[in-house]
Amino acid sequence: MDMENVKQIFRDAGTAISRAVQFTEEKLGKAEKTEQDPNFEQLVTFCDNTKQNTETILKNMEFILNSNPGMRVENLFFLDKKKSGLSSSEYLGIAMTEAGNDFGPDTAYGSALIKVGNIQQTLGLNQREFIKSANDCFVNPMNKYLETDMKTVVKERSLLEKRRLDLDACKTRVRKTRMLATTKVKQDDSGPTMEELIDKAEHDLKVAQEEYDRQAEITKLLMEGVPSAHPQHLQHLLDFVDTQAAFYLKCHESLMSLQSDLSGFPSDQDNVATLSPDTPALGRIQQAKVITSQEPRDAHDLRLSAGENTKNYKM
């Protein structure tokens, strides 16, 4: 390492220490802090709100789009591959169709399981397509904004804060040097004179002020561009809603079609148990239809009439 690099390291260390001292003294109320104008502070607040709210929205969007642990982002781009990650609905659909085939496609239950299983797989595929579309139209562009434009704003604001600390540290040195000059302290003849020290401090202050003003202008211009990004963010939001609406419409149509297909299947009402006077007690409550009339044998017995529907009858 050459001598110039060594000197630069010491200069950087000195600058860092100076900023740390200035920051600490400000927190302790022992040093003044340069404040920005109200318009600048409003821009800062607007940028902070944009960044924080966008991050929060994307984080919660992630929970919706990646709620299924079986899903993997890389699989969203291979929807036609048999080995791609399946959604929970698809796994359920496969289980139902396999069970339906085991019970027999020619049986009512087996046939219904196959029909429901096929629709569940369709719903799962729709879900994967929706996730990919939502990422393309909303998540990815919003993340890109945070990683480019907003990241630049944050970087320049951080640099401005460093320039501000340098400026205030220079102001402090000028003030202390001038105070020292009024005390008429005896100087070392081998060192710089008090006038030279004051001139050096004032020169450093002038340079620091110029650097701060330049950085403040750059930062302000970048922050003023943040509101102009909101219309584009609105378009991403509208695209997401369109994608979500299309997804739910597909699901609705599939389920309505399934309901129609299943409407001819026997229901519980069609499978009501019949009851005769000699039916043994099964220890459960259900609805039954009496096929043979019966007179009560004692005070605890019931009168039954043929054709009567009984409810909550203990069998």
Buried (B, 14 or more C-beta within 10 A) or exposed (E): EEEEEEEEEEEEEEBEEBBEBBBEBBEEEEBEBEEBEEEBEEBBEBBBEBBEEBBEBBEEBEEEBBEBEEBEEEBBEEEEEEEBBBBBBBBBBBEBBEBBEEBEEEEEEBBBBBBBBBBBBBBBBBBBBBBBBBBBBBBEBBBEBBEEBBEEBBEBBEBBBBBBBBBBBBBBBBBEBBEBBEEEEEEEEEEEEBEEBBEBBBEBBEEBBEBBEEBBEBBBEBBEEBEEBEEEBEEBBEBBEEBBEBBEEBBEEBBEEBEEBBEEEEEEEEEEEEBEBEBEEEEEEBBBBBBBEBEEEEEEEEEBEEEEEBEEBEB
